[in-house]
Amino acid sequence: MRLRDIASLLQAEVLGGHLRLDLEIRQALGSDLLSRVLSSPCGDNAVLLTGLTNLQVVRTAEMVDVKAIIFVKGRCPRSEAIRLARELDLPVLLTNYSLEETCALLSGVGLQVQEGS
C-alpha cells in the first residue's frame, strides 16, 4: 500500500516528505516505547506509529530504517523532530486516531501490524 493511501485512510496531515508519498509500505510498527521499537524486527517497507513527539523518535526511526513516521492521537511532533525528519528525507504524518485505532485500520486493509505499548 502506498504511503499516500495510508495518509488518506488515516485522514492524516502530511507534515513533511510530500515527495515520498508514493513509497510502498507493507508493515507498521506501533509503539510508545522506543526500546520496543529498537527490539522489534521490521521489514524494509515499514512505518512507525507513535504518540511520542520528541527528537529521539526520529533518531530511533532512522536506526531501524523505517520509511515514515505517523504520529497518532493528534500529537504534533516538536519542531526539532520535524526538522530532523526533513533532513533525513523521512516523511512525517499526523493523524487524530489513537494508536490502537490506527493499527486496526491498517491491519484491516492488509498491512502487517505489530503493536506494543
N, C-alpha and C positions, 0 to 999 in steps of 0.2 A: 504494500500500500504506500502511495506517495505521501510525503510529509504534508503536502498541500491538502490532500484528502483528510488526513488526520486533523489538521487545523480546522477544516470545515466541520467535521464531525463533532469536534470538541468546542465549536464556536470560539476558537482561540484567537487572541490578538497576536500578531507576529511582531515581536519587539526587535528582532534582528535576524539577519540571514535570509532576507527576502529572495535572494538569487539562488538559494539552495533548496527551495521548496519542492523541487522535483526529485529529491533524494528518495530512494526506495527504502522503506522501513519494514522490517519483518518481526521485530521484537520490541517489547517495552519492559523496562525495569523500574518499578515503583517503590520508593522508599524514602523515609525521612531520616534514616540512619546512614551516614556516609560510610561507616565501617561495613555495613551490609552491602552497599553498592560496590565497595572495593573487593569484597569476598565473593561476590556473585558473578559467575561466568555469564557473559552476554555475547551475542553474536556480532558479526561485522556490521549489521544494519539495525542497531538498537537506538532507542531514545530513552532518556532518563526522565522519570516523572517524580517530582518532589515538591514539598511545601517549604523547603529550606530556601532562603533567598540570599545567602552570603557568598562571598568570593570563593570559599572552599568548595562549593558545589560545582563551580565551573572548573576549578583545578581537578576535582575528582572526575568529572565528565571527561576531561582531557586525558587523564590517566587510564581510564577504562575504555577510551576510544569510542564513546557513543557519538551518534551523528547529530543529535539535537537534545535540548533540554526543554521540557514542558513544565512550567511552574503551575501548580494547582491551587485551588481554594482562593483564587483571585489575589494571591500574594505576589506582588510585583517585586522582582529582584532588585537589589541595590544597584545604584548607578555604576559602581566599580565592577560589579559582576557582569552587567550588560556590556560595559566597555571591553572587558577581557574576552568575553564571548565573541564580540565583533573582531577583535584582534586575531582570535583563533579561527575565525570564519565558521563559528558554531551557531546554528540557528537557535533562537530563543523564542518560545511561545508562552502565552499566559492564558489559562482557562479558569473559569469560575467553578468548575466541577471539583469535588473533593478527590482525593487520591483514589479512594475506593470506587467512586463513580467513574472516574477516568479509566481505571483498569478494567472495569466491567464493560464500558463502551468499546474499548479497544479489543478486548477479548471477544466481544460479540461480533466483531467484523473479521475475526480470524487471525488477529495478531497473537503471537505467543507472549503472554504476560507473566512476569514474575513480580509478586507483590510481597513486601515485607515492611514491618513497622519502621 
